[in-house]
Amino acid sequence: MQVNMLSSLTHPLAAHISTIKRRLYIIGATLLVSFVITFALAGDVIQWFKRPFADDLIFYSPTEAIFASVKVSFLAGLVLSLPVILYQVWKFIEPALLPREQRWAIPLFLLASALFALGLTFCNLVILPLVIQFFVSFGMDRDITPQLAVGTFVDFNVKFLGIFGVAFELPLVLTLLSRIGVITHRQLAEYRKHAILLALIVSAIVTPDATLFTMLLMAVPLMVLYEIGIVGARLWGRRPPAPVPAGSDGNPQEGVDASPPLPTGTAGHRVR
């Protein structure tokens, strides 16, 4: 009897772990194949990165060039593998979602991917050219000849791209938090000044250098994204619950349940 009970408890857990391992293997294999493909194109990717800088890049150590190629290949492979990664995550959490939540999940994953790609594109086409031109021109105005090492240059680009890719998820995160009732658009608007200060602090921490110019180039888009998140929370956030009718003594009427109804048709059992 006890053996059967123990088996009934451990079997779902073992199946769950097996599913996780299988999906991680698929993600790892996809990343590996994407890395191999993008490594063959690493030179073209580096040339794309160095568009704002007219001179050739140099390297100071025998391994610097290959490590720079590995870094850009990993970033490009991650972006190339993103649809497969998100699909595997979706298939893993799908059984635990309600039917209505399942209809929303795929659009949310697609939106998250689009925002991440938009952040990379905005950084590559707008922010990085401004930053590189600013620093290179600053040195040349003082009769200093720029000779940029490929490793340092790639690190600079990859850090900016990763930061902006993640930062562009902010409106979606704020909207989802408002949708599940954690925050409201009024609270977000009330703490706008705190958010601006936090954006400046985060920008000063995560930007590759500590100059005011690059900090503002990071902080200003964060502030704009925060405002977009407030709009998203206002449009798609959870509406406040309807007030409970009051009795003659001013207290809520007995027998009236003001809590929202529980959803039906779950994949498992959900309790209040």
C-alpha positions in Angstrom: 0.0 0.0 0.0 2.7 2.4 1.0 4.8 1.4 -2.0 1.9 2.2 -4.3 1.4 5.6 -2.7 5.1 6.4 -3.0 5.1 5.3 -6.6 2.1 7.5 -7.4 3.9 10.5 -5.9 7.3 10.0 -7.4 6.2 9.0 -10.9 4.8 12.5 -11.9 8.0 14.1 -10.5 10.2 11.8 -12.5 8.2 12.5 -15.6 8.4 16.2 -14.9 12.2 16.0 -14.5 12.5 13.9 -17.7 10.5 16.6 -19.6 12.8 19.4 -18.3 15.9 17.4 -19.4 14.5 16.7 -22.8 13.6 20.3 -23.5 17.0 21.5 -22.1 18.7 19.1 -24.5 16.8 20.5 -27.4 17.6 24.1 -26.4 21.3 23.2 -25.9 21.5 21.4 -29.3 19.8 24.4 -31.0 22.3 26.8 -29.4 25.2 24.6 -30.5 24.0 24.4 -34.1 23.3 28.1 -34.2 26.7 28.9 -32.7 28.5 26.8 -35.4 26.5 28.5 -38.1 27.1 32.0 -36.8 30.8 31.3 -36.0 31.4 30.8 -39.7 29.9 34.3 -40.2 31.7 36.0 -37.2 33.8 38.1 -39.5 30.8 39.6 -41.2 29.1 40.2 -37.9 32.2 42.1 -36.6 32.3 44.1 -39.8 28.7 45.0 -39.2 29.5 46.1 -35.6 32.4 48.4 -36.8 30.3 50.4 -39.3 30.6 53.6 -37.2 34.4 53.2 -37.1 36.2 53.6 -40.4 39.6 52.2 -39.5 40.6 48.5 -39.1 40.3 46.8 -35.7 43.5 45.4 -34.2 44.3 42.7 -31.6 47.0 42.7 -29.0 47.1 39.0 -28.0 47.1 35.8 -30.1 43.7 34.7 -28.6 41.9 38.1 -28.7 40.5 37.7 -32.2 39.1 34.2 -31.7 37.5 35.1 -28.3 35.9 38.1 -30.0 34.5 35.9 -32.7 33.2 33.5 -30.0 31.4 36.3 -28.2 29.6 37.7 -31.3 28.8 34.1 -32.5 27.2 33.3 -29.2 25.1 36.5 -29.2 24.1 35.9 -32.8 23.4 32.2 -32.1 21.2 33.2 -29.1 19.1 35.5 -31.2 18.8 32.9 -33.9 17.8 30.3 -31.4 15.3 32.5 -29.6 12.2 31.1 -31.4 13.1 27.5 -30.4 13.9 28.5 -26.9 10.6 30.3 -26.4 8.7 27.4 -28.0 10.3 24.9 -25.6 9.5 27.1 -22.6 5.9 27.5 -23.9 5.4 23.7 -24.3 6.8 23.1 -20.8 4.4 25.5 -19.1 1.4 24.9 -21.4 -0.2 22.0 -19.4 -0.3 24.2 -16.2 -2.2 27.0 -17.9 -5.9 27.7 -18.2 -7.4 27.6 -21.7 -7.8 31.4 -21.7 -4.2 31.7 -20.5 -3.0 29.4 -23.3 -4.6 31.7 -25.9 -2.6 34.6 -24.5 0.7 32.8 -24.0 1.8 32.6 -27.7 1.1 36.3 -28.4 3.0 37.3 -25.3 6.0 35.1 -26.3 6.0 36.7 -29.8 5.7 40.2 -28.3 8.6 39.5 -25.9 10.7 38.3 -28.9 9.7 41.3 -30.9 10.6 43.7 -28.1 14.0 42.1 -27.6 14.8 42.3 -31.3 13.6 45.9 -31.3 15.9 46.7 -28.5 18.9 45.1 -30.3 18.0 47.0 -33.5 17.5 50.3 -31.8 20.8 49.9 -30.0 22.7 48.9 -33.1 21.4 51.5 -35.4 21.0 54.5 -33.1 22.8 54.2 -29.8 26.1 52.5 -30.7 26.9 54.8 -33.6 26.3 57.8 -31.4 28.5 56.4 -28.6 31.3 55.3 -30.8 31.4 58.5 -32.8 31.4 60.6 -29.6 34.3 58.8 -28.0 36.4 58.5 -31.2 35.8 62.2 -32.1 36.7 63.2 -28.5 40.1 61.6 -28.8 40.8 62.8 -32.4 40.0 66.4 -31.4 42.9 66.1 -29.0 45.3 64.7 -31.7 45.1 61.1 -30.4 45.0 58.4 -33.0 42.3 55.8 -32.4 43.4 52.2 -32.5 40.6 50.0 -31.2 41.2 46.4 -30.2 38.7 43.9 -31.5 38.2 42.3 -28.1 37.4 45.6 -26.3 35.3 46.8 -29.2 33.2 43.6 -29.3 32.7 43.6 -25.5 31.5 47.2 -25.7 29.0 46.3 -28.4 27.7 43.1 -26.9 27.2 44.7 -23.5 25.2 47.5 -25.0 23.1 45.2 -27.1 22.3 42.8 -24.3 21.3 45.7 -22.0 19.0 47.3 -24.5 17.5 44.0 -25.5 16.5 43.3 -21.9 15.5 46.9 -21.2 12.9 46.9 -24.0 11.0 44.2 -22.1 10.1 46.8 -19.5 6.7 47.9 -20.9 5.6 44.2 -21.2 6.7 43.5 -17.7 4.9 46.5 -16.2 1.7 45.7 -18.2 1.8 42.0 -17.0 2.3 43.1 -13.4 -0.7 45.4 -13.7 -2.7 42.7 -15.4 -2.2 40.3 -12.5 -3.0 43.0 -10.0 0.5 43.5 -8.4 0.5 47.2 -9.4 -1.8 49.7 -11.0 -1.1 52.5 -13.6 -1.9 55.0 -10.9 0.9 53.6 -8.7 3.3 53.6 -11.6 2.5 57.3 -12.3 2.7 58.2 -8.6 6.3 56.7 -8.4 7.4 58.3 -11.7 10.1 60.4 -9.9 11.4 57.3 -8.1 11.5 55.4 -11.4 13.5 58.2 -13.1 16.1 58.2 -10.3 16.2 54.4 -10.5 16.8 54.6 -14.3 19.7 56.9 -13.7 21.2 54.6 -11.1 20.8 51.5 -13.2 22.2 53.2 -16.2 25.3 54.3 -14.2 25.8 50.7 -13.1 25.2 48.7 -16.2 26.7 50.9 -18.9 30.2 49.8 -20.0 31.7 53.1 -19.0 30.9 55.7 -16.3 30.5 58.8 -18.5 27.4 61.0 -18.3 26.8 60.8 -22.0 26.4 57.0 -22.2 24.4 57.0 -18.9 21.9 59.4 -20.4 21.7 57.4 -23.6 20.6 54.5 -21.5 18.5 56.3 -19.0 16.4 58.3 -21.4 15.1 55.2 -23.3 14.4 53.6 -20.0 12.2 56.6 -19.0 10.4 56.4 -22.3 9.9 52.7 -21.9 8.5 53.3 -18.4 6.0 55.8 -19.7 4.9 53.2 -22.4 4.5 50.7 -19.5 2.2 53.1 -17.7 0.1 53.4 -20.9 0.0 49.6 -21.2 -1.0 49.2 -17.6 -3.8 51.8 -18.1 -5.2 50.0 -21.2 -4.7 46.4 -20.3 -4.3 46.3 -16.5 -6.7 44.7 -14.1 -9.8 46.8 -13.4 -10.5 47.4 -9.7 -13.1 45.2 -8.2 -16.7 46.5 -7.9 -17.6 47.9 -4.5 -19.6 45.6 -2.2 -23.1 46.9 -1.5 -23.3 48.4 2.0 -26.0 47.6 4.5 -28.1 50.0 6.5 -25.4 50.2 9.1 -22.7 51.1 6.6 -21.0 47.7 6.7 -20.9 45.3 3.7 -23.9 43.1 3.4 -23.6 39.6 4.7 -23.5 36.8 2.1 -22.0 39.0 -0.6 -18.7 37.6 -1.9 -16.6 40.4 -3.4 -13.8 38.2 -4.5 -13.5 37.4 -8.2 -14.8 33.9 -9.3 -12.3 31.2 -9.7 -11.5 30.1 -13.3 -12.8 26.8 -14.5 -11.2 24.2 -16.8 -7.8 24.2 -15.2 -5.1 21.7 -16.0 -4.7 20.9 -12.3 -6.4 21.9 -9.1 -6.3 25.6 -8.1 -7.6 26.7 -4.7 -8.3 30.2 -3.4 
